[in-house]
Amino acid sequence: MNRRSNRPARAGRPAGETSWRARRRADARLEILRAAATIFRLRGFAATGMREIAEAARLSPGNLYNYFHGKEEILYFCQDRVLDRLLEVLKTVRRKRGPVADRLRELAVAQVLCLIDEVEGSAAHFEVNALPARLRARIVEKRDLYERGVRALVAEGIRRGELGTEDATVGTRAFMGALNWTAQWFRREGPESPEEVARVLADYVVAGLVGEKARPEDKGDGS
């Protein structure tokens, strides 16, 4: 027979307090990511230390380590956020039933905006090899998943006669390569806004996939 303990139950933190603490920690981590991305752009990942990131985030180096174990973990979170956002957009556009070119244009705009976002973008996008093997494998897995999804959309456009490119793999890599390069040359202080750059580039890369073969009169029989 089990005896009921007379000791009072240990009181945990109220749910509201726990939720508030979690939000506060998430906000602090986001500010650190924003500061780190700025320093990565200015100095490069290799030349950036945790002390510089802490100064940019207005934290002591010791306090910074309460949120991230090192700059590689910060870089991982930057890249992981980009890919999560892109995979979500990809899921949305693949569910739609409209013309493939329109869906690719929507995806292209989202990809450019992700890449030049003040938190995740620019130098952080090109530093996959700087990650430890375990973290790099996770990023590469997500990146490959995204590329396969884009390739499936391009292949759909080829089958439907909406795209002029003949090779889905080459077309997809050309499409993504042109968009990815934006992170290398875009400067936020330039004359064009991120939204303007994203729109122009999206039109450009989709036009390259449509090409000459997908004229309106060629779409009727899907050949």
C-alpha positions in Angstrom: 0.0 0.0 0.0 1.4 3.3 -1.1 1.7 6.1 1.5 0.9 9.6 0.5 3.8 11.9 1.3 3.2 14.7 3.8 5.8 16.9 2.2 4.4 19.9 0.3 4.8 19.7 -3.5 7.6 21.7 -4.9 6.2 24.8 -6.4 7.4 25.5 -9.9 7.5 28.8 -11.7 4.1 30.1 -12.8 3.4 29.4 -16.5 3.2 33.1 -17.3 6.7 33.8 -15.8 8.2 30.9 -17.7 6.7 32.1 -20.9 7.9 35.6 -20.3 11.4 34.4 -19.5 11.4 32.3 -22.7 10.3 35.3 -24.8 12.9 37.5 -23.2 15.6 35.0 -23.9 14.5 34.6 -27.5 14.5 38.4 -28.0 18.0 38.6 -26.6 19.2 35.9 -28.9 17.7 37.7 -31.9 19.5 40.9 -30.9 22.8 39.0 -30.7 22.2 37.4 -34.1 21.5 40.9 -35.6 24.7 42.3 -34.0 26.8 39.2 -35.1 25.5 39.4 -38.7 26.6 43.1 -38.9 30.1 42.2 -37.6 30.3 39.2 -40.0 29.6 41.6 -42.9 32.1 44.2 -41.8 35.0 42.0 -40.7 34.3 38.6 -42.2 33.5 35.5 -40.1 37.1 34.3 -39.6 38.3 37.7 -38.3 35.4 38.1 -35.9 35.7 37.1 -32.3 33.1 36.7 -29.5 34.4 39.9 -27.9 33.6 41.9 -31.0 30.1 40.3 -31.1 29.6 41.0 -27.4 30.5 44.7 -27.9 28.2 45.1 -30.9 25.4 43.5 -28.8 26.2 45.6 -25.8 26.9 42.6 -23.6 29.9 41.5 -21.6 31.7 38.5 -23.2 30.7 36.4 -20.2 27.0 37.3 -20.6 27.2 36.5 -24.3 28.2 32.9 -23.5 25.0 32.5 -21.6 23.2 32.6 -24.9 25.7 31.0 -27.4 28.7 28.8 -26.8 30.7 30.3 -29.6 30.6 32.2 -32.9 30.1 28.9 -34.8 26.8 28.3 -33.0 25.8 31.9 -33.8 26.6 31.3 -37.4 24.6 28.0 -37.3 21.5 29.8 -36.0 21.8 32.5 -38.7 21.8 29.9 -41.4 19.2 27.6 -39.8 16.8 30.5 -39.6 17.2 31.3 -43.3 16.6 27.8 -44.3 13.5 27.4 -42.1 12.0 30.5 -43.6 12.8 29.4 -47.1 11.4 25.9 -46.6 8.2 27.4 -45.2 7.8 29.6 -48.3 8.6 26.7 -50.6 5.9 24.6 -48.9 3.4 27.5 -49.5 4.2 28.0 -53.2 4.2 24.3 -54.0 0.6 24.0 -52.7 -0.6 26.7 -55.0 -2.2 25.9 -58.4 -1.2 29.0 -60.4 1.4 29.3 -63.2 4.8 27.9 -62.2 6.5 31.2 -63.2 4.4 33.2 -60.8 5.2 30.7 -58.0 8.9 30.8 -58.8 8.8 34.6 -58.7 7.2 34.6 -55.3 9.9 32.1 -54.1 12.7 34.2 -55.6 11.5 37.4 -53.8 11.4 35.5 -50.5 14.9 34.0 -51.1 16.5 37.4 -51.8 14.9 39.0 -48.8 16.1 36.2 -46.6 19.6 36.5 -47.9 19.9 40.2 -47.4 18.0 40.3 -44.1 19.9 42.2 -41.4 19.8 39.1 -39.1 20.7 36.1 -41.2 22.1 37.4 -44.5 25.3 38.4 -46.3 28.5 36.8 -45.1 26.8 34.3 -42.9 25.3 32.6 -46.0 28.7 31.8 -47.5 30.4 30.3 -44.4 28.9 26.8 -44.3 32.4 25.2 -44.2 33.3 27.2 -41.1 30.8 25.2 -39.1 31.8 22.1 -37.1 30.9 18.9 -38.9 27.9 18.1 -36.8 26.3 21.5 -37.4 27.4 21.7 -41.0 25.6 18.4 -41.7 22.3 19.7 -40.4 22.6 22.9 -42.6 23.6 20.9 -45.7 20.7 18.6 -45.2 18.2 21.4 -45.0 19.9 23.2 -48.0 19.6 20.1 -50.1 16.0 19.6 -49.1 15.3 23.2 -50.3 17.1 22.7 -53.6 15.2 19.5 -54.3 11.9 21.3 -53.7 12.9 24.1 -56.0 14.0 21.6 -58.6 10.7 19.8 -58.4 8.9 23.1 -59.1 11.1 23.8 -62.1 10.5 20.3 -63.4 6.8 20.8 -63.1 7.1 24.0 -65.2 9.0 22.1 -67.8 6.4 19.3 -68.0 3.6 21.8 -68.3 5.5 23.7 -71.1 5.7 26.9 -69.1 9.4 27.0 -68.8 11.9 27.0 -71.7 14.8 25.4 -69.9 15.4 21.8 -70.8 17.3 20.6 -67.7 15.6 21.1 -64.3 18.9 20.6 -62.4 20.9 23.2 -64.4 17.9 25.6 -64.4 17.5 25.3 -60.7 21.2 25.9 -59.9 21.3 28.9 -62.3 18.1 30.2 -60.6 19.5 29.8 -57.1 23.0 30.9 -57.9 21.9 34.2 -59.3 19.7 34.8 -56.2 22.4 33.7 -53.7 25.0 36.0 -55.1 22.9 39.0 -54.0 24.2 38.5 -50.5 27.7 39.2 -51.8 27.0 42.6 -53.5 24.0 44.1 -51.8 24.6 47.0 -49.5 21.8 48.3 -47.3 23.0 51.9 -47.7 22.6 51.7 -51.5 19.9 53.5 -53.4 17.5 50.5 -53.9 15.6 49.0 -51.0 15.7 45.2 -50.3 12.2 44.9 -51.7 13.1 46.7 -55.0 16.2 44.5 -55.4 14.2 41.3 -54.7 11.5 42.2 -57.2 13.9 43.1 -60.0 16.0 40.0 -59.5 13.0 37.7 -59.3 11.7 39.0 -62.6 15.2 38.5 -64.1 15.8 35.0 -63.0 12.3 33.8 -63.8 12.5 35.3 -67.3 15.7 33.3 -67.8 13.8 30.1 -67.0 10.8 31.0 -69.2 13.1 31.7 -72.1 12.0 31.7 -75.8 10.3 28.3 -75.8 7.4 29.1 -73.5 5.6 31.6 -75.7 1.8 31.8 -75.0 0.9 29.9 -78.2 3.2 27.0 -77.1 1.4 26.4 -73.8 -1.9 24.9 -75.1 -1.0 21.2 -75.4 1.7 21.2 -72.8 4.3 19.9 -75.4 
